[in-house]
Amino acid sequence: MNAIELLIQDHQLVKKLLEELSSTTERAVKKRAELLDRIKQEVSIHTALEEEILYPAIKQAGGKEEAKMYYEAKEEHRTVDSLVLPDLLHTETGTVEFAGRVKVMKELLEHHIEEEESELFPTARKLLGKQQLEELGQAMEVQKKLLKSEQRAA
């Protein structure tokens, strides 16, 4: 599977999980905690794959415009990983505040996904070509398995 196909599959899974989480009520305390944990795992692995494998390849193959895309995408990751997600993890799942923070995270991630799929991925297809995207996809699959096993061990 090529790198972009793999990442799009991840996007679809995260969007599905976010949709499930958003549709829960304050009474679904346990379900909210489980969904949030799953989203955290999926997002952290996905972010690592993009930042360690795809983004550097795009930045290296591109010019100034691609470098701007690279830094913007990394900053969007940082916003979710360092600010929004930690806040959410420390918010009582049975509160209205939790629902509000989920909505914000969902909007941020959906915006990021839309930008990647409409701008970054087409750029990657042009710059990197089919062969390199296949190789990057293979590297991502290996890395993904490793990261999942590390998370299970933790």
Backbone torsions as a table, in degrees:
resi	resn	phi	psi	omega
1	MET	NA	135.9	-179.3
2	ASN	-78.6	164.1	-173.1
3	ALA	-55.6	-43.8	-176.2
4	ILE	-68.6	-42.2	178.1
5	GLU	-59.9	-43.5	-180.0
6	LEU	-61.3	-45.1	-178.3
7	LEU	-68.1	-36.2	177.8
8	ILE	-65.7	-38.3	175.4
9	GLN	-60.5	-43.2	176.5
10	ASP	-59.7	-44.7	179.6
11	HIS	-57.5	-45.4	-178.1
12	GLN	-62.6	-41.3	178.9
13	LEU	-64.3	-46.5	-179.4
14	VAL	-63.9	-40.8	178.3
15	LYS	-62.6	-40.5	178.5
16	LYS	-63.3	-45.8	179.1
17	LEU	-63.5	-40.9	178.6
18	LEU	-63.9	-40.3	178.4
19	GLU	-62.4	-45.1	177.8
20	GLU	-60.4	-46.3	-178.7
21	LEU	-63.4	-42.6	-178.9
22	SER	-64.5	-29.5	-176.2
23	SER	-86.9	1.3	178.4
24	THR	-80.3	161.0	177.5
25	THR	-107.7	173.9	-179.7
26	GLU	-59.6	-23.6	-178.2
27	ARG	-76.5	-19.4	-176.3
28	ALA	-84.9	51.5	-173.9
29	VAL	-56.4	-50.3	-177.1
30	LYS	-67.8	-44.3	-180.0
31	LYS	-62.4	-41.9	178.1
32	ARG	-60.0	-45.1	-179.3
33	ALA	-63.0	-42.2	179.5
34	GLU	-64.8	-45.1	179.5
35	LEU	-64.3	-41.9	179.7
36	LEU	-62.7	-42.2	178.3
37	ASP	-62.1	-42.5	179.6
38	ARG	-64.7	-43.1	178.3
39	ILE	-61.3	-44.8	179.2
40	LYS	-57.2	-45.8	179.8
41	GLN	-62.8	-49.7	-177.4
42	GLU	-62.5	-44.5	-178.2
43	VAL	-66.1	-39.8	-178.1
44	SER	-67.5	-40.2	177.8
45	ILE	-66.8	-46.1	-179.1
46	HIS	-59.9	-45.2	179.2
47	THR	-60.3	-44.3	179.7
48	ALA	-61.6	-43.2	-179.9
49	LEU	-61.9	-44.5	-179.5
50	GLU	-67.0	-47.0	-173.9
51	GLU	-74.5	-28.4	-179.2
52	GLU	-92.0	-24.9	-172.6
53	ILE	-119.6	-60.4	-173.1
54	LEU	-75.0	-52.1	-175.3
55	TYR	-56.4	-46.9	179.3
56	PRO	-60.9	-35.3	179.5
57	ALA	-65.7	-40.9	178.7
58	ILE	-66.5	-45.9	-179.3
59	LYS	-60.8	-42.7	-178.9
60	GLN	-66.8	-39.9	-176.9
61	ALA	-80.0	-19.5	-173.9
62	GLY	-100.1	-163.2	180.0
63	GLY	-121.8	-146.3	-175.1
64	LYS	-63.0	-41.4	-178.6
65	GLU	-63.1	-42.1	179.3
66	GLU	-68.5	-34.7	176.9
67	ALA	-63.8	-39.7	177.2
68	LYS	-63.8	-42.6	177.6
69	MET	-59.9	-43.7	-179.3
70	TYR	-56.4	-51.8	-177.0
71	TYR	-69.9	-35.4	177.7
72	GLU	-65.1	-45.5	-179.8
73	ALA	-62.7	-42.4	178.6
74	LYS	-63.4	-37.9	179.9
75	GLU	-67.3	-38.1	176.7
76	GLU	-63.8	-40.6	175.8
77	HIS	-59.8	-46.7	-177.3
78	ARG	-60.6	-40.0	179.9
79	THR	-59.2	-45.2	-180.0
80	VAL	-73.2	-49.6	-174.3
81	ASP	-67.7	-37.2	-173.2
82	SER	-100.6	-22.4	-175.4
83	LEU	-115.4	-61.5	-171.7
84	VAL	-70.3	-50.7	-177.4
85	LEU	-63.1	-47.0	177.3
86	PRO	-58.5	-40.6	177.1
87	ASP	-59.8	-45.9	-178.4
88	LEU	-63.3	-39.9	-179.9
89	LEU	-66.0	-22.3	179.6
90	HIS	-102.8	14.5	179.5
91	THR	-106.0	135.2	177.7
92	GLU	-57.1	126.6	-175.7
93	THR	-68.7	-18.9	-178.8
94	GLY	-91.2	20.5	-175.8
95	THR	-114.3	161.0	175.0
96	VAL	-68.1	-33.3	177.6
97	GLU	-57.6	-42.0	177.8
98	PHE	-58.5	-46.9	179.9
99	ALA	-59.0	-41.5	179.0
100	GLY	-63.9	-42.3	-179.9
101	ARG	-68.8	-35.7	176.1
102	VAL	-61.9	-42.3	-179.3
103	LYS	-60.9	-43.2	179.4
104	VAL	-64.4	-45.4	179.1
105	MET	-62.1	-42.3	179.3
106	LYS	-59.6	-46.3	179.6
107	GLU	-63.0	-43.2	179.1
108	LEU	-62.3	-46.7	-178.4
109	LEU	-67.5	-39.9	178.6
110	GLU	-64.5	-39.6	176.5
111	HIS	-62.0	-45.9	-179.3
112	HIS	-61.9	-46.1	179.5
113	ILE	-60.6	-46.0	-179.7
114	GLU	-59.9	-44.9	179.3
115	GLU	-63.0	-44.2	178.9
116	GLU	-61.7	-46.8	-174.7
117	GLU	-72.4	-28.4	-178.6
118	SER	-95.8	-22.1	-176.9
119	GLU	-120.9	-55.6	-173.6
120	LEU	-68.0	-47.3	-177.1
121	PHE	-65.8	-43.6	175.3
122	PRO	-60.1	-36.9	176.8
123	THR	-63.5	-43.8	179.4
124	ALA	-61.1	-42.7	179.3
125	ARG	-58.8	-43.3	-178.8
126	LYS	-68.3	-48.2	-174.5
127	LEU	-72.6	-39.2	-168.9
128	LEU	-97.9	-30.9	179.4
129	GLY	78.2	165.2	-173.6
130	LYS	-59.6	-47.2	-176.4
131	GLN	-61.1	-49.0	-178.8
132	GLN	-66.0	-36.4	178.3
133	LEU	-65.2	-34.3	175.7
134	GLU	-65.0	-46.2	-179.8
135	GLU	-62.7	-42.4	178.7
136	LEU	-65.1	-37.9	178.2
137	GLY	-62.6	-41.1	177.8
138	GLN	-64.5	-43.4	178.5
139	ALA	-61.9	-39.0	179.2
140	MET	-65.6	-41.4	-180.0
141	GLU	-61.4	-42.6	178.4
142	VAL	-63.6	-48.1	-179.3
143	GLN	-62.4	-40.3	-179.0
144	LYS	-61.9	-44.9	178.3
145	LYS	-60.5	-43.7	180.0
146	LEU	-61.9	-47.7	-178.2
147	LEU	-64.9	-38.9	178.0
148	LYS	-64.2	-41.6	179.8
149	SER	-68.8	-34.8	176.1
150	GLU	-64.5	-40.1	179.7
151	GLN	-66.3	-39.3	180.0
152	ARG	-66.8	-34.3	-178.9
153	ALA	-73.3	-26.1	-175.7
154	ALA	-74.0	NA	NA
